[in-house]
Amino acid sequence: MNIRTSKTNQPTHAVIIGAGLSGLACAYHLKKAGIDFTVLEASDGVGGRVRSDMVNGFVLDRGFQVLLTAYPEARELLDYDKLKLKSFIPGAMVRFNGEFHTVADPWRRPSDCLKSVLNPIGTLKDKLLIGKLRQNVTAGSLKGLYERKEQSTLERLRQFGFSNNIIDCFFRPFFGGVFFDKTLSTSSKMFDFTFRMFATGDTTIPTGGMGAISNQLAEKIGISKIHLNCRVSEIDGTSITLEDGAVIQTDAVVVATEGPESARLLKKPMLEQMRSVRCLYFAADNAPLNTPVLVLNGEGSELINNLCIPSNVNESYAPAGKHLISVSVVGRDDLPEDGLLKAVISQLESWFGKDVQNWTHLRTYNIKLGLPDYSIQALGEVEKPARIEKGTYVCGDHRDTASIQGAFSSGRRAAQALIEDFEATLKTVAS
């Protein structure tokens, strides 16, 4: 591996450890500033958790994921047109009392308003309160949102006046699936931010899978700058030791890995736990539903938290004449894979009938490091400092909102801190 290193009196080079979204975002901003960099990635591809696999002609994202077009950082970094984004219908379909019910976004789907008003998911007051909540979270700046009083998501919803029915049937499966937290103990700051993003933009998936996001960023910064299968065993200041024993000397190090690996490399305590999710993919000749919508389990029983048919949203996810079904189970690491599959299929049959027996199980992703646990006790400051010390920086969604926005934002902030330190050193040398 040929990596140019620098240890002169003028800083010129940085090494980014990790080619996930935060590391790629950091590299993008360093490139814009004219600072040379190298990205080291332990795995065989870019994107971290935002990757896609091709299996029998189907595109399988590594866990059900979406891109919210309202993310400010994503608008700057990504070319949405080239990603060929396709959108979900705003709102959701909720399984409750043995039937599917539409919960619409009246601002963007007024045609579904009557269905939403008449369904048994929540009271009329609840449906009016959703409008009030939308107005509440979209007012002011994101910074102002982060400075609000903090409580759990569940406390926030109850204090706002929502009934237990709509909390359990809609908010718990919807945001439980977003945060991998069915207890809704996640900080209200995360809830307000996420609700705002859903309310002010489209919920999309790119053509070719979520991995297209990572690939587009990698192309923007230059594929030659990224070295795959390069696992870092230790960092000591600005000295990096690889697993194969090679040592790299550089001027600055950015640790852009997942929370546990970041804590190991920086020799810091792990501040937050990680939440897990399991995602099962099935192939079918016939789609169980024909709409591009997220399906929620509002019955509060059994395993499935949410389900969608990605090929209804974006046809690129399945071969012609076929459909892809994605099923998410929050947590439940205790279940063996065969037991999980059997229980999920049984629940799917209770929803969609015997046709489920003709579906083909493609793959199960067991994602133990899904998202940081951002409960009210764990979140703390939303935008955590990027600078550990001069020459050492950190980024990742564990340093910001646990989202694509958070990964991009923390990557930018790490780049900015590094650039400031480089510029200060250059001024000192010049004087």
VMD Tcl script that draws the C-alpha trace (Angstrom):
set ca {
  {0.00 0.00 0.00}
  {1.48 3.31 -1.09}
  {0.38 6.04 1.31}
  {2.20 9.35 1.21}
  {2.97 10.48 4.73}
  {4.07 13.83 6.06}
  {5.85 14.87 9.23}
  {7.26 18.25 8.29}
  {6.82 21.50 10.18}
  {3.90 22.27 7.87}
  {0.86 19.94 8.07}
  {-0.21 18.65 4.67}
  {-1.80 15.23 5.12}
  {-4.55 13.50 7.12}
  {-5.58 9.88 7.52}
  {-9.27 9.06 7.97}
  {-9.96 5.70 9.60}
  {-13.27 4.41 8.27}
  {-15.07 4.79 4.94}
  {-18.58 4.97 6.34}
  {-20.72 8.01 5.67}
  {-19.01 10.21 8.28}
  {-15.53 9.34 7.01}
  {-16.53 9.96 3.40}
  {-18.15 13.28 4.36}
  {-15.00 14.33 6.21}
  {-12.91 13.44 3.16}
  {-15.23 15.45 0.91}
  {-14.78 18.60 2.99}
  {-11.01 18.12 3.27}
  {-10.81 17.79 -0.49}
  {-12.80 21.02 -0.91}
  {-10.30 22.74 1.41}
  {-7.33 21.42 -0.58}
  {-6.01 19.17 2.19}
  {-4.52 15.84 1.14}
  {-5.93 12.74 2.81}
  {-6.05 8.97 2.77}
  {-9.02 6.84 3.87}
  {-8.38 3.45 5.49}
  {-11.31 1.03 5.54}
  {-11.22 -2.31 7.37}
  {-13.90 -4.00 5.24}
  {-14.09 -4.80 1.53}
  {-16.27 -1.81 0.59}
  {-17.30 1.73 1.40}
  {-20.40 2.86 3.27}
  {-20.15 1.23 6.69}
  {-23.74 0.32 7.55}
  {-25.03 1.99 4.37}
  {-24.23 -0.75 1.87}
  {-26.25 -2.91 -0.50}
  {-25.75 -6.47 -1.72}
  {-26.95 -8.07 -4.95}
  {-28.52 -11.49 -4.32}
  {-30.15 -13.40 -7.19}
  {-30.90 -10.13 -8.97}
  {-32.41 -8.48 -5.87}
  {-30.91 -5.42 -4.18}
  {-30.65 -6.00 -0.43}
  {-29.77 -3.04 1.74}
  {-27.94 -4.08 4.88}
  {-30.99 -3.50 7.00}
  {-34.04 -1.47 6.02}
  {-32.91 2.12 5.47}
  {-34.22 5.25 3.80}
  {-32.86 8.64 2.77}
  {-34.85 11.62 4.00}
  {-34.42 14.34 1.40}
  {-34.86 17.07 4.02}
  {-31.49 16.29 5.59}
  {-29.55 19.58 5.15}
  {-26.14 17.90 4.94}
  {-27.35 15.36 2.38}
  {-28.64 18.17 0.17}
  {-25.13 19.61 0.06}
  {-23.18 16.39 -0.35}
  {-25.36 14.31 -2.65}
  {-26.64 14.65 -6.19}
  {-30.24 13.54 -5.73}
  {-30.94 13.48 -9.47}
  {-28.10 11.05 -10.15}
  {-29.26 8.82 -7.31}
  {-32.63 8.53 -9.09}
  {-34.53 8.62 -5.82}
  {-37.99 7.08 -5.58}
  {-40.37 8.06 -2.78}
  {-42.58 6.26 -0.31}
  {-46.13 7.53 0.11}
  {-46.09 9.89 3.13}
  {-47.63 8.27 6.18}
  {-47.96 4.56 6.85}
  {-50.25 1.56 6.71}
  {-50.94 0.11 10.16}
  {-51.91 -3.48 10.92}
  {-54.47 -3.32 13.72}
  {-57.28 -5.66 14.80}
  {-56.59 -7.97 11.87}
  {-56.85 -5.26 9.19}
  {-54.66 -2.69 7.44}
  {-55.45 0.98 8.03}
  {-54.08 4.07 6.27}
  {-52.48 6.79 8.39}
  {-52.01 9.65 5.96}
  {-50.02 12.87 5.90}
  {-52.86 15.33 5.18}
  {-50.45 18.06 4.05}
  {-49.04 15.94 1.24}
  {-51.73 13.28 0.70}
  {-55.04 15.13 1.14}
  {-56.74 12.45 -0.96}
  {-56.18 9.95 1.88}
  {-57.50 12.23 4.62}
  {-60.92 10.63 4.89}
  {-59.44 7.14 5.24}
  {-57.15 8.43 7.95}
  {-59.90 10.22 9.88}
  {-62.21 7.19 9.80}
  {-59.67 4.55 10.82}
  {-59.42 3.28 14.43}
  {-55.80 4.38 14.86}
  {-56.14 7.10 17.47}
  {-58.95 9.55 18.15}
  {-59.95 12.61 16.15}
  {-58.10 14.65 18.77}
  {-54.95 12.58 18.12}
  {-55.16 13.32 14.40}
  {-55.50 17.03 15.04}
  {-52.60 16.87 17.49}
  {-50.35 15.40 14.78}
  {-50.86 18.64 12.85}
  {-50.01 20.65 15.94}
  {-46.90 18.53 16.55}
  {-45.83 19.01 12.94}
  {-46.08 22.77 13.37}
  {-44.18 22.57 16.65}
  {-41.16 20.63 15.35}
  {-40.85 22.53 12.07}
  {-40.69 25.95 13.75}
  {-37.30 27.60 14.21}
  {-33.82 26.28 13.49}
  {-32.34 22.83 14.03}
  {-30.03 24.34 16.63}
  {-33.05 25.65 18.50}
  {-34.61 22.19 18.34}
  {-31.52 20.67 19.97}
  {-31.66 23.23 22.79}
  {-35.20 22.37 23.88}
  {-35.97 20.72 27.18}
  {-35.13 17.03 27.01}
  {-37.40 14.15 27.98}
  {-38.06 10.69 26.63}
  {-40.00 10.34 23.38}
  {-42.78 8.57 25.29}
  {-43.01 11.42 27.82}
  {-43.00 13.95 24.98}
  {-45.94 12.27 23.27}
  {-47.94 11.87 26.46}
  {-47.27 15.45 27.52}
  {-48.41 16.63 24.10}
  {-51.74 14.93 24.74}
  {-51.65 11.83 22.54}
  {-53.71 8.82 23.58}
  {-52.20 5.43 24.43}
  {-53.95 4.03 21.36}
  {-52.09 6.14 18.81}
  {-48.83 5.92 20.75}
  {-48.95 2.11 20.76}
  {-50.43 1.61 17.29}
  {-48.50 4.26 15.35}
  {-45.71 6.09 17.18}
  {-44.26 3.02 18.91}
  {-43.81 0.87 15.78}
  {-42.91 3.84 13.54}
  {-40.28 5.48 15.72}
  {-39.41 2.18 17.37}
  {-38.33 1.13 13.89}
  {-36.44 4.37 13.29}
  {-34.55 4.31 16.61}
  {-34.57 0.51 17.17}
  {-36.27 1.35 20.46}
  {-39.79 0.07 21.07}
  {-39.78 1.48 24.60}
  {-39.59 5.03 23.16}
  {-36.96 5.94 25.74}
  {-35.03 7.78 23.01}
  {-34.39 11.47 23.71}
  {-37.14 13.85 22.62}
  {-34.45 15.85 20.82}
  {-33.92 12.91 18.47}
  {-37.67 12.49 18.09}
  {-38.29 16.16 17.28}
  {-35.43 16.21 14.77}
  {-36.57 13.03 13.05}
  {-40.24 14.02 12.93}
  {-39.19 17.33 11.38}
  {-37.18 15.57 8.67}
  {-40.07 13.23 7.80}
  {-42.51 16.17 7.74}
  {-40.48 18.49 5.51}
  {-39.10 16.17 2.84}
  {-39.60 12.91 1.01}
  {-38.77 9.44 2.30}
  {-36.80 7.78 -0.48}
  {-34.57 4.95 -1.63}
  {-32.07 5.34 -4.49}
  {-32.04 3.30 -7.65}
  {-29.61 0.45 -7.05}
  {-29.98 0.56 -3.27}
  {-28.84 2.69 -0.36}
  {-25.27 1.73 -1.14}
  {-25.51 4.10 -4.12}
  {-25.22 6.97 -1.62}
  {-21.87 5.71 -0.33}
  {-20.63 4.92 -3.83}
  {-21.50 8.39 -5.08}
  {-19.57 10.02 -2.24}
  {-16.60 7.71 -2.80}
  {-16.49 8.73 -6.45}
  {-16.63 12.41 -5.49}
  {-13.61 12.17 -3.21}
  {-11.70 9.81 -5.52}
  {-11.67 6.01 -5.32}
  {-7.85 6.02 -5.36}
  {-7.88 7.81 -2.00}
  {-9.64 4.87 -0.31}
  {-7.72 1.76 0.76}
  {-9.95 -1.24 1.52}
  {-9.14 -4.22 3.75}
  {-6.85 -2.03 5.87}
  {-7.71 -2.64 9.50}
  {-6.11 -0.32 12.05}
  {-4.95 -2.03 15.22}
  {-3.76 1.03 17.12}
  {-3.23 4.77 16.95}
  {-0.70 6.68 19.01}
  {-1.02 10.39 18.43}
  {-0.55 10.73 14.67}
  {1.12 7.33 14.31}
  {-1.13 4.58 12.93}
  {-0.35 0.86 13.18}
  {-2.18 -1.46 10.81}
  {-3.15 -5.02 11.59}
  {-0.38 -6.29 9.29}
  {2.21 -4.36 11.31}
  {2.72 -1.48 8.88}
  {3.10 1.94 10.51}
  {1.87 5.19 8.97}
  {3.07 8.59 10.15}
  {0.80 11.49 9.29}
  {-0.13 14.99 10.44}
  {-3.68 14.31 11.60}
  {-5.90 11.33 12.32}
  {-9.69 11.27 12.02}
  {-11.37 8.27 13.64}
  {-14.58 7.74 11.65}
  {-15.66 4.31 12.86}
  {-18.66 2.98 14.75}
  {-18.90 3.87 18.42}
  {-17.31 0.74 19.96}
  {-14.36 0.73 17.54}
  {-13.91 4.47 17.98}
  {-13.73 4.01 21.76}
  {-11.14 1.24 21.35}
  {-8.89 3.23 19.01}
  {-9.10 6.41 21.07}
  {-8.71 4.48 24.34}
  {-11.85 6.17 25.65}
  {-14.78 4.65 27.56}
  {-17.79 3.67 25.49}
  {-20.36 6.34 26.32}
  {-23.44 4.73 24.79}
  {-24.65 1.22 24.13}
  {-25.72 0.08 20.67}
  {-29.19 -0.98 19.61}
  {-29.75 -3.93 17.31}
  {-32.14 -4.87 14.53}
  {-32.70 -7.95 12.38}
  {-33.83 -7.61 8.78}
  {-35.24 -10.48 6.73}
  {-35.65 -10.35 2.96}
  {-38.04 -12.43 0.87}
  {-38.61 -12.78 -2.87}
  {-42.15 -13.19 -4.20}
  {-43.90 -13.46 -7.56}
  {-46.78 -11.35 -6.26}
  {-46.55 -8.37 -3.92}
  {-48.75 -8.75 -0.82}
  {-49.63 -5.04 -1.13}
  {-49.43 -2.80 -4.18}
  {-48.65 0.58 -2.62}
  {-45.19 2.11 -1.94}
  {-45.82 2.51 1.77}
  {-44.29 1.53 5.10}
  {-46.33 -1.09 6.97}
  {-46.37 -0.98 10.78}
  {-47.38 -3.64 13.27}
  {-49.86 -1.72 15.41}
  {-51.05 -4.79 17.28}
  {-48.06 -4.83 19.61}
  {-47.73 -8.60 19.46}
  {-45.28 -11.06 17.92}
  {-42.02 -10.14 16.24}
  {-42.49 -7.99 13.16}
  {-42.12 -4.28 13.85}
  {-42.35 -2.95 10.30}
  {-42.45 -4.20 6.75}
  {-42.13 -2.73 3.30}
  {-41.94 -3.81 -0.31}
  {-38.92 -1.90 -1.70}
  {-39.72 -2.99 -5.25}
  {-43.06 -1.13 -4.99}
  {-41.08 2.02 -4.25}
  {-38.16 1.52 -6.64}
  {-38.37 -1.18 -9.30}
  {-34.58 -1.55 -9.37}
  {-34.74 -3.56 -6.14}
  {-36.13 -6.68 -7.87}
  {-35.86 -8.43 -11.24}
  {-38.70 -7.92 -13.69}
  {-41.81 -9.80 -12.61}
  {-40.57 -10.28 -9.04}
  {-41.04 -8.42 -5.76}
  {-38.84 -7.88 -2.71}
  {-40.26 -7.85 0.81}
  {-38.26 -6.43 3.74}
  {-39.22 -7.33 7.32}
  {-37.64 -5.67 10.37}
  {-37.50 -7.13 13.88}
  {-36.21 -4.76 16.56}
  {-33.74 -6.40 18.93}
  {-34.45 -10.07 19.74}
  {-30.82 -11.15 19.43}
  {-31.77 -14.06 21.69}
  {-33.63 -15.91 18.94}
  {-31.69 -18.39 16.77}
  {-31.94 -17.57 13.09}
  {-34.07 -20.59 12.17}
  {-36.49 -19.87 15.02}
  {-36.69 -16.21 13.98}
  {-37.43 -17.14 10.37}
  {-40.12 -19.64 11.34}
  {-41.86 -17.17 13.68}
  {-41.73 -14.32 11.13}
  {-43.16 -16.50 8.36}
  {-45.99 -17.59 10.67}
  {-46.85 -13.96 11.41}
  {-46.65 -13.04 7.72}
  {-49.11 -15.85 6.92}
  {-51.54 -14.43 9.48}
  {-51.32 -11.11 7.64}
  {-51.21 -12.16 3.99}
  {-52.44 -15.76 3.85}
  {-51.01 -18.97 2.43}
  {-49.34 -17.22 -0.52}
  {-46.47 -16.47 1.88}
  {-45.54 -20.16 1.62}
  {-44.46 -19.46 -1.96}
  {-42.05 -16.72 -0.92}
  {-38.32 -17.42 -0.98}
  {-36.16 -16.35 1.94}
  {-33.15 -14.54 0.47}
  {-31.12 -13.44 3.48}
  {-31.28 -12.31 7.09}
  {-29.10 -9.46 8.33}
  {-28.36 -9.52 12.06}
  {-27.20 -5.98 12.78}
  {-25.96 -5.86 16.35}
  {-24.41 -2.41 15.98}
  {-27.48 -0.81 14.46}
  {-27.65 2.62 16.10}
  {-26.34 4.30 19.24}
  {-28.66 4.14 22.23}
  {-29.75 7.76 22.49}
  {-32.07 7.46 25.45}
  {-32.49 10.56 27.58}
  {-29.70 9.34 29.89}
  {-27.27 8.67 27.02}
  {-27.64 11.44 24.42}
  {-26.13 14.40 26.27}
  {-25.00 17.12 23.89}
  {-26.37 16.45 20.40}
  {-23.36 17.78 18.48}
  {-20.45 16.34 20.44}
  {-16.97 17.89 19.95}
  {-14.99 16.56 17.00}
  {-11.56 17.52 18.32}
  {-10.06 15.08 20.83}
  {-6.79 16.99 20.81}
  {-4.83 18.83 18.16}
  {-4.11 16.26 15.45}
  {-6.76 13.76 16.59}
  {-10.43 14.03 15.62}
  {-13.51 11.83 15.74}
  {-16.77 11.62 13.80}
  {-19.70 9.28 13.32}
  {-23.41 9.17 14.05}
  {-22.47 8.47 17.68}
  {-21.19 12.08 17.77}
  {-24.40 13.64 16.46}
  {-27.97 12.60 15.66}
  {-28.10 8.86 14.98}
  {-28.94 9.30 11.31}
  {-27.47 9.89 7.87}
  {-27.70 13.60 8.66}
  {-25.74 13.02 11.87}
  {-23.02 11.04 10.10}
  {-22.63 13.74 7.44}
  {-22.74 16.57 9.99}
  {-20.14 15.03 12.28}
  {-17.86 14.33 9.31}
  {-18.06 17.98 8.29}
  {-17.40 19.18 11.83}
  {-14.33 16.92 12.13}
  {-13.01 18.30 8.85}
  {-13.62 21.87 10.01}
  {-11.76 21.28 13.29}
  {-8.82 19.75 11.43}
  {-8.74 22.60 8.89}
  {-8.76 25.18 11.69}
  {-5.81 23.48 13.38}
  {-3.86 23.15 10.13}
  {-4.43 26.84 9.35}
  {-3.36 27.87 12.86}
  {-0.14 25.85 12.53}
  {0.62 27.38 9.14}
  {0.15 30.88 10.57}
  {2.50 30.04 13.44}
  {5.15 28.71 11.05}
  {4.79 31.76 8.80}
  {5.26 34.16 11.70}
}
mol new
graphics top color blue
foreach p $ca { graphics top sphere $p radius 0.5 }
foreach p [lrange $ca 0 end-1] q [lrange $ca 1 end] { graphics top cylinder $p $q radius 0.2 }
display resetview
